[in-house]
């Protein structure tokens, strides 16, 4: 197949584009991204030079090239972005992708953030989202992006907390919060999460691209939920930071503090706050997903959560 991958200059898009371009699969892959330099991940891929600059938020792509499928990874994953900016990148960007490749199979990478973040997400099934209230422009704009695909034959994948080699956002952001030998987190992160290893997400994308694969919405995650605090403790050890301890902040106190910080930043017009309500809700409440639909309809067989090789991430 000829497959277009948007967001190929980022972590997720780069890994997916590289996986699809492996010679044994015999696909022609064209990666699209906002920044020069090609895909963000190119290991052992001979044709990673098939890369073109395109910011999906700026409008449709002018091309007469036919593609069989599009894996839409491009997104603005910023929970503090102005809503207008987030909508332009995530919702309008998705519409531009669909219009740029008429007739192509669309595999859209959404997020578990489209579920209601004000309370715990407990073995959520796909029909529980999108939510009607949001803690961030990111969540709201990704829900709007899904709405762009209503009535189409798209496959929508909803991973949670994608991690693995090449991650430049999730785990590095957590590690950056270490202060004086401790990492302060709401509830000490002693809550269950359905994490998503990048290899499991790649496997889900490949299943969604198979001829005859069903359309619809599918939660994607590792084989079983894990206690987030245990994963972070293992990660710290692999990073040579066994000296760091996880410090518990009661969820209600952390959320109230984040609310006050956000208000202060909005009133003063200052830049990004160091803590947001969205971040608190993601770390301090259960976020688990029911994978039944992906297992039964896509044939998804995820591996367990693994930090193998994390010392090199």
C-alpha positions in Angstrom: 0.0 0.0 0.0 0.9 3.6 -0.3 0.5 5.1 3.2 0.7 8.7 4.3 1.7 9.4 7.9 1.0 12.8 9.4 3.0 14.0 12.3 6.0 12.0 11.2 8.5 14.5 12.7 7.1 13.7 16.2 7.6 10.8 18.5 4.5 8.7 17.7 4.3 9.5 14.0 8.0 8.9 13.5 7.9 5.5 15.1 4.8 4.5 13.2 6.1 5.7 9.8 9.4 3.8 10.4 7.6 0.6 11.3 5.3 0.8 8.3 8.3 1.5 6.0 10.2 -1.7 6.9 11.2 -3.4 3.6 9.4 -6.7 4.5 6.0 -5.0 4.6 6.4 -3.7 1.0 4.6 -0.4 1.7 5.4 3.0 0.2 5.3 5.4 3.1 5.2 9.2 2.8 5.8 11.0 6.1 4.5 14.5 6.6 5.5 16.9 9.3 5.9 20.6 10.3 9.6 20.6 10.7 12.6 20.0 8.3 14.8 17.0 8.7 12.6 14.1 8.1 11.2 11.5 10.4 12.0 11.6 14.1 12.9 7.9 14.2 14.6 6.2 11.2 16.4 3.1 12.5 17.1 0.6 9.7 14.6 2.3 7.3 16.0 2.9 3.9 13.3 5.1 2.5 12.8 7.4 5.4 13.7 10.2 2.9 10.1 10.1 1.7 9.3 13.1 3.9 7.5 16.3 3.0 6.8 19.4 4.9 3.1 20.0 5.7 1.4 21.7 8.6 -2.1 20.2 8.6 -3.4 23.2 10.5 -2.7 25.5 7.6 -5.0 24.0 5.1 -5.4 21.1 2.6 -2.5 19.5 0.9 -2.4 20.2 -2.8 -1.5 16.9 -4.4 -2.8 14.6 -7.1 -1.0 11.6 -5.5 -3.2 8.7 -4.6 -2.7 7.1 -1.3 -4.5 4.0 0.0 -4.4 4.9 3.7 -3.6 7.7 6.0 -2.3 7.3 9.6 -3.1 10.7 11.1 -0.8 11.3 14.1 -0.3 15.0 13.8 -1.6 16.9 16.8 -0.9 19.7 19.2 -0.5 17.9 22.5 -0.5 20.9 24.7 -3.0 21.2 27.6 -2.3 24.9 28.0 -2.6 26.0 24.4 -5.3 28.6 23.6 -8.5 26.9 22.6 -8.5 28.5 19.2 -4.9 27.3 18.5 -5.7 23.8 19.6 -8.9 23.6 17.6 -7.0 24.8 14.5 -4.3 22.2 14.9 -6.4 19.2 16.0 -9.9 19.7 14.7 -9.4 21.7 11.6 -6.2 19.8 10.9 -8.1 16.5 10.9 -10.6 17.9 8.5 -7.8 19.1 6.2 -6.3 15.6 6.3 -9.6 13.9 5.3 -10.1 16.4 2.5 -6.6 16.1 1.2 -6.8 12.3 0.7 -10.4 11.5 -0.6 -11.1 7.8 -0.7 -8.2 6.9 1.6 -8.7 4.7 4.7 -8.2 7.0 7.7 -6.6 5.7 10.9 -6.9 8.5 13.3 -4.8 8.6 16.5 -7.1 10.1 19.1 -6.5 10.0 22.9 -8.1 8.7 26.1 -8.3 12.4 27.1 -11.6 12.5 25.3 -13.1 10.8 28.3 -14.4 12.9 31.2 -11.3 14.0 33.2 -13.2 15.4 36.2 -13.6 11.9 37.6 -11.8 8.6 37.4 -11.8 6.6 34.1 -12.5 3.1 35.2 -12.4 0.4 32.5 -14.0 2.9 30.2 -15.7 1.6 27.1 -15.6 3.5 23.8 -19.3 4.7 24.1 -18.5 6.8 27.2 -16.7 9.4 25.1 -16.4 12.1 23.9 -17.1 13.9 27.1 -19.2 17.1 27.3 -16.9 18.9 29.7 -13.1 19.3 29.5 -10.1 20.3 31.7 -7.9 21.3 28.8 -8.0 22.7 25.3 -6.2 19.5 24.2 -9.0 17.3 25.3 -11.7 19.5 23.8 -9.9 19.8 20.5 -9.3 16.1 20.2 -12.9 15.4 20.9 -13.8 17.9 18.1 -11.3 16.1 15.8 -13.2 12.8 16.4 -16.4 14.7 15.4 -14.8 15.5 12.0 -14.8 11.8 11.3 -18.5 11.1 12.1 -20.1 9.4 9.1 -16.8 8.3 7.6 -15.2 4.9 7.4 -12.3 5.9 9.7 -10.7 3.9 12.4 -10.2 5.9 15.6 -7.6 4.6 18.1 -7.6 6.0 21.7 -4.4 5.2 23.5 -3.5 6.5 26.9 0.0 7.7 28.0 2.1 6.5 25.1 5.6 5.8 26.2 8.8 4.1 24.9 12.1 4.8 23.1 12.0 8.3 21.6 9.4 9.7 24.0 10.1 13.4 24.4 7.1 14.5 26.4 5.4 12.1 28.9 8.2 10.5 30.9 10.7 13.4 30.5 8.1 15.8 31.8 7.6 13.7 34.9 11.3 13.3 35.6 11.7 17.0 35.3 9.5 17.4 38.3 12.1 16.0 40.7 13.0 18.4 43.5 15.5 17.7 46.3 15.3 14.0 45.9 11.6 13.6 45.7 8.9 13.6 43.1 5.7 15.1 44.4 2.6 13.7 42.7 -1.2 13.7 43.4 -1.9 10.6 45.5 1.7 9.7 45.0 0.5 8.3 41.6 -0.7 5.2 43.5 -3.5 4.7 41.0 -4.1 2.3 38.2 -3.4 3.3 34.6 -3.7 1.6 31.2 -0.4 2.7 29.8 0.3 2.3 26.1 3.8 1.1 24.9 4.6 2.6 21.5 5.1 -1.0 20.1 1.5 -1.9 21.1 0.2 1.2 19.4 2.2 0.4 16.3 0.6 -3.1 16.3 -2.9 -1.6 16.6 -2.2 0.7 13.6 -1.1 -2.2 11.5 -4.2 -4.2 12.4 -6.4 -1.2 11.5 -4.7 -1.0 8.1 -5.3 -4.6 7.2 -7.8 -5.2 4.3 -11.2 -5.8 5.7 -10.4 -4.5 9.1 -13.5 -3.1 10.9 -14.0 0.6 11.3 -15.0 2.4 14.5 -13.5 3.5 17.7 -11.1 1.4 19.8 -9.3 1.9 23.1 -5.6 0.9 22.9 -3.4 0.1 25.8 -1.0 -2.5 27.3 -2.3 -5.9 28.2 -3.4 -5.0 31.7 -3.5 -1.9 34.0 -0.5 -1.1 36.2 0.0 0.9 39.3 1.5 4.1 38.1 3.7 4.6 41.1 5.3 1.2 40.6 6.1 2.0 37.0 7.6 5.4 38.0 9.7 3.8 40.7 11.1 1.3 38.2 11.8 4.0 35.7 13.6 6.1 38.3 15.8 3.1 39.1 16.6 2.5 35.4 17.5 6.1 35.1 20.0 5.8 38.0 17.7 7.8 40.4 16.9 5.2 43.0 17.5 8.0 45.5 14.3 9.7 44.5 11.1 9.0 46.5 7.5 9.6 45.5 5.8 12.1 47.7 2.0 12.0 48.0 -0.1 15.1 47.8 -3.8 14.6 48.5 -5.7 14.8 45.2 -8.1 17.5 46.4 -5.3 19.7 47.6 -3.3 19.2 44.4 -6.4 20.1 42.3 -7.2 23.2 44.3 -3.6 24.3 44.0 -3.6 23.8 40.3 -6.8 25.7 40.0 -5.3 28.7 41.8 -2.1 28.6 39.7 -4.1 28.5 36.5 -6.2 31.5 37.6 -3.2 33.5 38.5 -1.6 32.8 35.1 -4.7 33.7 33.2 -5.1 37.0 35.1 -1.5 38.0 34.7 -1.1 36.7 31.2 2.1 34.9 32.2 3.3 31.8 30.3 2.7 28.1 31.0 1.9 27.2 34.7 4.1 24.6 36.2 1.0 22.6 37.2 -2.5 22.3 35.6 -5.7 20.7 36.6 -5.5 18.5 33.6 -2.1 17.2 34.7 -3.3 16.6 38.2 -6.4 14.7 37.0 -4.3 12.5 34.7 -1.8 11.6 37.5 -4.0 11.4 40.5 -7.1 9.5 39.3 -7.5 6.1 37.8 -7.3 6.0 34.1 -8.0 2.5 32.8 -9.5 1.4 29.5 -11.6 -1.6 28.4 -9.8 -3.2 25.5 -12.5 -5.7 24.6 -13.5 -4.1 21.3 -9.9 -3.9 20.0 -9.3 -7.5 21.1 -12.4 -9.0 19.6 -12.8 -6.9 16.4 -9.2 -6.0 15.5 -7.5 -9.1 16.8 -5.4 -6.9 19.1 -3.0 -8.8 21.3 -1.0 -6.3 23.4 2.1 -7.1 25.4 2.4 -6.2 29.0 3.7 -2.8 30.2 7.5 -2.9 29.9 10.4 -0.5 30.6 12.9 -2.7 28.9 15.7 -0.5 27.6 14.4 2.6 29.5 17.9 3.4 30.7 18.6 4.4 27.1 15.4 6.4 26.4 
